Amino acid sequence: MNFDACHFNLTAAKEDGATDEGVSSPSKLDYQQSMKDNLLNDQSSKILAFKQKAPKPREGFQNNLKVLYTHNKAVTSAVKKPTRHISQTPDRILDAPELRADFYLNLIDWSSTNQIAVALGETVYLWNAGNGSISELCNLDSPDNYVSSVSWLADGSYLAVGTADAQVQIWDVSAQKKVRTMTGHQGRIAAMDWNEHLLTSGSKTGVIFNSDVRVQDHCVSQLRGHSQEVCGLKWSPDGRLLASGGNDNLVNIWQADGRNAHCLTQHQAAVKALAWCPWQSNLLATGGGTADRTMRFWNTTTGACVNSVDTKSQVCSLLWNKEHREIISGHGFSQNQLTIWKYPTLSKVTELTGHSQRVLSMAMSPDCSTVVSAAGDETLRFWKCFASDGKKKSKKPAEGPSRSRLGGMIR
């Protein structure tokens, strides 16, 4: 294994024709010469080179020795795992005439009972995704008034309807009857969200009301952290934190008792898109408008931004999918697309195009397999983009939602 000694023994000239001990036959001398020619190539370089490439063989050289060892390059390209098929065309398209092309409004919501509430002008329609039936729930009396937001109670029994004249109406869907009208806001209601019996509503003045729908004096607290219109409101799944986004580019995190936990100022445009992660309770996703175009992810315990990505277009809506650990974003100019991102790598899974104007709102089906998008082109498009993995799906049959205990308590 001493290469220097071997090199010397093979190349050194012998005095007076003397030979090394043990080398006495012409065949052994020929063997030495063959080893010298093939292995050393008549060069003084060492056989092994660690810092530079091995010397090139002389022109016309051919190695007549048998190959003793071979080197196979390792396959470095990872084999791609098979991915699910995501159709690039919508499963269904519905016309939505008079759908207001207003970025700040929230005009669709999908209930746990598989009904979609859509606000078209001054009318709210219910579309049953199970059988395709359509019914009119309510129509505002004034032609100058219009519906500015809708939000389902968790069990799908009641629908909150916000209006441009600063009212919040609560409708019993099964009876198709308005059970309550709440007032107090000084501007249109662009965003609402439920937390059990508490209905949170945000107005154009920037004020947020927490209303207990069970009592006559409904407003139990007012949250003042925005200077312009509140266009996004989302309660965390555990009901402990409320996220609000506004046209003042701010995101506020509120505790259930009304205290402001964090004021997040990194966005550079209006923040309407808000979504709490379903498998990590303190993770919030937010999206900025045209001047920002950034999707950010926040640790709501510390208030730190833990991840972000420039989406290259206005972010109008965000939805998480728990089974595939992905998030889907709805966008405006220039492609008006829906983009699915893998989390936490934030690599693009696919883009879904077809809308001719910006995506204003999105909602997800109760089984989390389908997303509906509402756009300024006055259409609703249904994308079956989160097909369930049969191996992961629980064998236990899903239980239907129970009737809300609020029945008979709303007044």
C-alpha positions as CSV (number, residue, x, y, z in Angstrom):
1,M,0.0,0.0,0.0
2,N,3.1,2.3,-0.1
3,F,2.6,3.9,-3.5
4,D,5.8,5.9,-3.3
5,A,7.8,2.6,-2.8
6,C,5.9,0.8,-5.5
7,H,6.4,3.7,-8.0
8,F,10.2,3.7,-7.3
9,N,10.5,-0.1,-7.7
10,L,8.6,0.0,-11.0
11,T,10.4,2.9,-12.5
12,A,13.9,3.1,-11.1
13,A,16.7,2.1,-13.5
14,K,18.8,-0.9,-12.4
15,E,22.5,-0.6,-12.1
16,D,24.5,-3.0,-14.3
17,G,21.4,-4.8,-15.4
18,A,20.7,-6.0,-11.8
19,T,17.2,-7.1,-10.9
20,D,15.3,-6.9,-7.7
21,E,15.3,-9.9,-5.4
22,G,12.7,-12.3,-6.6
23,V,12.5,-10.9,-10.2
24,S,14.6,-13.3,-12.3
25,S,12.5,-14.3,-15.2
26,P,11.8,-12.3,-18.4
27,S,8.0,-12.9,-17.8
28,K,8.2,-11.0,-14.6
29,L,10.1,-8.2,-16.2
30,D,7.5,-8.0,-18.9
31,Y,4.8,-8.0,-16.2
32,Q,6.5,-5.0,-14.5
33,Q,6.7,-3.1,-17.7
34,S,3.0,-3.8,-18.5
35,M,2.0,-2.6,-15.0
36,K,4.1,0.5,-15.5
37,D,2.6,1.4,-18.9
38,N,-1.0,0.8,-17.9
39,L,-1.2,2.0,-14.4
40,L,1.4,4.8,-14.3
41,N,1.0,5.8,-18.0
42,D,4.7,6.8,-18.1
43,Q,3.9,9.8,-15.8
44,S,5.2,10.7,-12.4
45,S,1.8,11.6,-11.0
46,K,0.4,9.6,-8.1
47,I,-2.3,7.1,-8.8
48,L,-4.8,8.7,-6.4
49,A,-5.5,12.4,-6.6
50,F,-7.7,14.0,-4.0
51,K,-7.4,17.7,-4.8
52,Q,-7.2,17.6,-8.6
53,K,-8.5,15.5,-11.4
54,A,-6.6,12.4,-12.5
55,P,-4.2,13.0,-15.4
56,K,-5.6,12.3,-18.8
57,P,-4.1,9.3,-20.7
58,R,-1.7,9.8,-23.5
59,E,-3.2,10.1,-27.0
60,G,-4.1,6.7,-28.5
61,F,-3.7,4.9,-25.2
62,Q,-5.7,1.7,-24.7
63,N,-5.9,-0.2,-21.5
64,N,-5.5,-3.9,-22.2
65,L,-5.9,-5.0,-18.6
66,K,-9.0,-6.6,-17.3
67,V,-11.4,-4.3,-15.4
68,L,-11.2,-5.3,-11.7
69,Y,-13.4,-2.6,-10.2
70,T,-16.2,-0.4,-11.6
71,H,-17.8,2.7,-10.2
72,N,-21.5,3.2,-10.6
73,K,-22.8,6.8,-10.0
74,A,-25.5,7.0,-7.4
75,V,-28.9,8.0,-8.7
76,T,-29.4,11.4,-7.0
77,S,-32.7,12.3,-8.5
78,A,-35.4,11.3,-6.1
79,V,-38.3,9.3,-7.5
80,K,-41.4,11.5,-7.4
81,K,-44.2,10.2,-5.3
82,P,-47.4,9.7,-7.2
83,T,-49.7,12.7,-6.6
84,R,-53.5,12.9,-6.8
85,H,-55.2,14.1,-9.9
86,I,-56.5,17.7,-9.7
87,S,-58.8,18.6,-12.5
88,Q,-57.9,21.9,-14.1
89,T,-61.6,22.5,-15.1
90,P,-64.4,23.3,-12.7
91,D,-66.8,20.5,-11.7
92,R,-69.7,22.9,-12.1
93,I,-70.4,26.5,-13.1
94,L,-73.4,28.6,-11.8
95,D,-74.4,32.0,-13.0
96,A,-74.5,34.6,-10.3
97,P,-76.1,37.7,-11.8
98,E,-75.8,40.9,-9.7
99,L,-73.0,39.5,-7.6
100,R,-71.3,42.7,-6.5
101,A,-67.7,43.0,-7.6
102,D,-66.5,44.5,-4.4
103,F,-63.3,43.3,-2.9
104,Y,-64.3,44.1,0.7
105,L,-67.5,42.1,0.9
106,N,-68.0,38.5,1.9
107,L,-71.0,37.3,-0.2
108,I,-70.9,33.4,-0.1
109,D,-70.7,30.8,2.7
110,W,-71.1,27.0,2.7
111,S,-73.0,25.5,5.6
112,S,-72.4,22.2,7.4
113,T,-75.8,21.0,6.0
114,N,-74.4,21.4,2.4
115,Q,-76.2,24.6,1.5
116,I,-74.5,27.6,0.0
117,A,-75.7,31.1,0.8
118,V,-75.1,33.6,-2.0
119,A,-75.9,37.3,-1.8
120,L,-76.9,38.8,-5.2
121,G,-77.7,42.4,-4.9
122,E,-80.5,42.8,-2.3
123,T,-81.4,39.1,-2.3
124,V,-80.0,36.0,-0.5
125,Y,-80.4,32.7,-2.3
126,L,-79.8,29.2,-0.9
127,W,-78.4,26.5,-3.2
128,N,-78.6,23.0,-2.0
129,A,-75.3,21.3,-3.2
130,G,-76.9,17.9,-2.6
131,N,-79.9,18.0,-4.9
132,G,-79.2,21.3,-6.8
133,S,-82.4,23.0,-5.6
134,I,-82.5,26.8,-5.3
135,S,-84.6,28.9,-2.9
136,E,-84.9,32.6,-2.0
137,L,-84.3,33.2,1.7
138,C,-84.7,36.9,1.9
139,N,-85.1,40.1,-0.1
140,L,-84.3,43.6,1.3
141,D,-87.1,46.1,1.1
142,S,-85.2,49.1,0.0
143,P,-83.8,49.1,-3.6
144,D,-80.9,51.3,-2.5
145,N,-79.9,48.7,0.1
146,Y,-77.9,45.5,-0.6
147,V,-76.5,42.5,1.2
148,S,-72.9,43.0,2.1
149,S,-72.0,39.8,4.0
150,V,-73.4,36.4,5.0
151,S,-72.3,33.9,7.7
152,W,-73.6,30.5,8.7
153,L,-73.9,29.3,12.3
154,A,-71.8,26.2,12.8
155,D,-74.7,23.7,12.6
156,G,-76.2,25.4,9.6
157,S,-79.5,26.2,11.2
158,Y,-79.2,30.0,11.2
159,L,-77.8,32.5,8.7
160,A,-76.5,35.9,9.7
161,V,-77.1,38.6,6.9
162,G,-75.2,41.9,7.0
163,T,-76.6,44.8,5.0
164,A,-75.3,48.1,3.5
165,D,-77.6,50.1,5.9
166,A,-75.7,48.8,8.9
167,Q,-78.1,46.1,10.1
168,V,-77.5,42.5,11.0
169,Q,-80.4,40.1,10.4
170,I,-80.6,36.5,11.7
171,W,-82.7,34.1,9.7
172,D,-84.0,30.7,10.7
173,V,-83.3,28.7,7.5
174,S,-85.7,25.8,8.0
175,A,-88.6,28.1,8.7
176,Q,-87.4,30.8,6.2
177,K,-88.2,33.4,8.8
178,K,-86.2,36.4,10.1
179,V,-86.0,36.0,13.9
180,R,-84.0,39.1,14.8
181,T,-82.6,42.4,13.5
182,M,-79.6,43.9,15.4
183,T,-78.6,47.5,15.0
184,G,-75.8,49.8,16.4
185,H,-73.2,49.9,13.6
186,Q,-72.7,53.2,11.7
187,G,-71.7,51.7,8.3
188,R,-72.2,48.6,6.1
189,I,-71.4,45.2,7.6
190,A,-68.7,43.7,5.3
191,A,-67.6,40.8,7.5
192,M,-69.1,38.5,10.1
193,D,-68.2,35.3,12.0
194,W,-69.8,33.1,14.7
195,N,-68.4,31.8,17.9
196,E,-71.2,29.7,19.3
197,H,-73.8,32.2,20.5
198,L,-71.6,35.2,19.9
199,L,-71.9,36.8,16.5
200,T,-69.0,39.2,15.6
201,S,-69.6,41.8,12.9
202,G,-67.3,44.5,11.5
203,S,-68.4,47.7,9.8
204,K,-67.1,50.3,7.4
205,T,-66.2,52.6,10.3
206,G,-63.7,50.1,11.6
207,V,-65.6,49.2,14.8
208,I,-66.2,45.5,15.6
209,F,-69.3,44.4,17.7
210,N,-69.5,41.1,19.6
211,S,-73.2,40.4,19.9
212,D,-74.8,37.8,22.2
213,V,-77.8,36.8,20.2
214,R,-79.6,35.3,23.2
215,V,-80.1,38.6,25.0
216,Q,-82.0,41.7,24.2
217,D,-79.0,44.1,24.7
218,H,-77.0,42.1,22.2
219,C,-73.7,44.2,22.1
220,V,-71.5,42.8,24.8
221,S,-68.3,44.4,23.7
222,Q,-66.9,46.8,21.0
223,L,-63.4,46.3,19.6
224,R,-61.7,49.4,18.3
225,G,-58.4,48.6,16.5
226,H,-59.0,49.6,12.9
227,S,-59.2,53.1,11.4
228,Q,-60.9,51.9,8.2
229,E,-63.4,49.3,7.0
230,V,-63.2,45.8,8.6
231,C,-63.3,43.3,5.7
232,G,-62.0,40.1,7.3
233,L,-63.1,38.4,10.6
234,K,-62.3,34.8,11.7
235,W,-62.6,33.1,15.1
236,S,-60.0,30.4,15.8
237,P,-61.4,26.9,15.9
238,D,-61.1,26.7,19.7
239,G,-63.0,30.1,20.0
240,R,-60.2,31.7,22.1
241,L,-58.8,34.2,19.5
242,L,-60.4,36.5,16.9
243,A,-58.5,37.7,13.9
244,S,-59.6,40.9,12.1
245,G,-58.3,42.4,8.9
246,G,-59.0,45.9,7.6
247,N,-58.5,48.4,4.8
248,D,-55.9,50.1,7.0
249,N,-53.5,47.2,6.2
250,L,-53.7,45.9,9.8
251,V,-54.3,42.5,11.3
252,N,-55.4,42.5,14.9
253,I,-55.5,39.4,17.1
254,W,-58.1,39.7,19.9
255,Q,-58.6,37.6,23.0
256,A,-62.1,36.4,23.8
257,D,-62.4,39.0,26.6
258,G,-61.8,41.8,24.1
259,R,-58.2,42.5,24.8
260,N,-55.9,43.2,21.8
261,A,-53.1,40.5,21.9
262,H,-51.2,41.6,18.8
263,C,-51.4,44.2,16.1
264,L,-49.6,43.0,13.0
265,T,-48.4,45.8,10.6
266,Q,-46.3,44.0,8.0
267,H,-48.9,44.0,5.2
268,Q,-48.8,46.9,2.7
269,A,-52.5,46.7,1.5
270,A,-55.9,45.8,2.8
271,V,-56.2,42.4,4.5
272,K,-59.4,40.5,3.8
273,A,-58.1,37.0,3.5
274,L,-57.8,35.3,6.9
275,A,-57.6,31.6,7.7
276,W,-56.8,29.7,10.9
277,C,-54.8,26.5,10.5
278,P,-57.0,23.5,11.5
279,W,-54.2,21.3,12.8
280,Q,-52.1,24.0,14.6
281,S,-54.2,26.2,16.8
282,N,-51.8,29.2,17.0
283,L,-51.1,29.4,13.2
284,L,-52.9,32.1,11.2
285,A,-52.6,32.7,7.5
286,T,-53.3,36.2,6.0
287,G,-53.2,37.7,2.5
288,G,-52.7,41.3,1.3
289,G,-54.3,43.2,-1.5
290,T,-53.0,44.6,-4.7
291,A,-50.1,46.7,-3.3
292,D,-49.0,43.8,-1.1
293,R,-49.7,40.4,-2.8
294,T,-48.0,38.6,0.1
295,M,-49.3,35.6,2.0
296,R,-48.0,35.6,5.6
297,F,-48.2,33.0,8.3
298,W,-48.2,34.1,12.0
299,N,-47.5,32.5,15.3
300,T,-50.3,34.1,17.3
301,T,-48.8,33.2,20.6
302,T,-45.8,35.4,20.0
303,G,-47.0,37.6,17.1
304,A,-44.0,36.6,14.9
305,C,-44.3,36.1,11.2
306,V,-43.0,32.5,10.7
307,N,-43.3,32.3,6.9
308,S,-44.3,34.3,3.9
309,V,-44.5,34.1,0.1
310,D,-45.0,36.7,-2.7
311,T,-48.0,35.4,-4.7
312,K,-47.5,38.0,-7.5
313,S,-51.2,38.9,-7.4
314,Q,-53.9,40.3,-5.1
315,V,-54.9,37.8,-2.4
316,C,-58.7,37.9,-1.9
317,S,-59.4,34.7,0.1
318,L,-57.6,31.8,1.9
319,L,-58.8,28.3,2.9
320,W,-56.9,25.4,4.6
321,N,-57.2,21.7,3.8
322,K,-56.3,19.5,6.8
323,E,-56.1,16.1,5.0
324,H,-53.6,17.2,2.4
325,R,-51.9,19.8,4.6
326,E,-52.4,22.5,1.9
327,I,-53.8,26.0,1.6
328,I,-55.6,27.4,-1.3
329,S,-55.6,31.1,-2.2
330,G,-58.0,33.1,-4.4
331,H,-56.5,35.9,-6.5
332,G,-57.2,39.0,-8.6
333,F,-55.2,40.6,-11.4
334,S,-53.7,39.3,-13.5
335,Q,-54.7,35.6,-13.8
336,N,-57.7,35.7,-11.4
337,Q,-56.7,32.2,-10.4
338,L,-56.9,29.8,-7.5
339,T,-53.5,28.5,-6.3
340,I,-52.9,25.5,-4.1
341,W,-49.8,25.6,-1.9
342,K,-48.1,22.8,0.1
343,Y,-47.4,23.8,3.7
344,P,-44.9,24.5,5.2
345,T,-42.7,24.4,2.0
346,L,-45.1,26.8,0.2
347,S,-44.4,25.1,-3.1
348,K,-47.1,25.4,-5.7
349,V,-49.2,22.3,-6.1
350,T,-51.3,23.7,-9.0
351,E,-53.1,26.7,-10.3
352,L,-56.8,26.7,-11.3
353,T,-57.8,29.3,-13.9
354,G,-61.0,30.1,-15.6
355,H,-62.4,33.2,-14.0
356,S,-62.3,36.3,-16.2
357,Q,-62.3,38.7,-13.2
358,R,-60.9,38.6,-9.7
359,V,-61.9,35.9,-7.3
360,L,-63.8,37.7,-4.5
361,S,-64.5,34.9,-2.0
362,M,-64.2,31.2,-1.5
363,A,-65.9,28.6,0.6
364,M,-65.3,24.9,1.3
365,S,-67.8,22.0,1.3
366,P,-68.5,20.2,4.6
367,D,-66.5,17.2,3.5
368,C,-63.6,19.5,2.6
369,S,-63.2,18.0,-1.0
370,T,-64.7,20.9,-3.0
371,V,-64.0,24.7,-3.1
372,V,-66.5,27.2,-4.6
373,S,-65.1,30.5,-5.9
374,A,-67.2,33.6,-6.5
375,A,-65.8,36.2,-8.9
376,G,-66.5,39.5,-10.4
377,D,-67.5,37.8,-13.7
378,E,-70.8,36.9,-11.9
379,T,-70.1,33.1,-11.8
380,L,-69.6,30.5,-9.1
381,R,-67.1,27.8,-10.0
382,F,-66.9,24.5,-8.1
383,W,-63.4,22.9,-8.0
384,K,-63.0,19.3,-6.8
385,C,-59.4,19.9,-5.8
386,F,-59.1,18.1,-2.4
387,A,-60.3,14.6,-3.2
388,S,-60.1,12.5,-0.1
389,D,-57.5,9.7,0.3
390,G,-59.5,6.5,1.0
391,K,-56.7,5.1,3.0
392,K,-56.7,8.0,5.4
393,K,-60.4,8.4,5.6
394,S,-62.0,7.3,8.8
395,K,-64.4,4.3,8.5
396,K,-66.7,5.8,11.1
397,P,-69.7,7.3,9.4
398,A,-70.0,11.1,9.7
399,E,-72.7,12.2,12.0
400,G,-75.1,14.9,10.8
401,P,-75.1,18.2,12.5
402,S,-77.5,18.5,15.4
403,R,-80.1,21.2,15.8
404,S,-78.6,24.3,17.4
405,R,-79.4,24.9,21.0
406,L,-79.9,28.5,20.1
407,G,-83.3,27.6,18.7
408,G,-85.9,29.4,20.7
409,M,-83.2,31.5,22.4
410,I,-82.6,34.1,19.7
411,R,-84.7,37.1,20.2
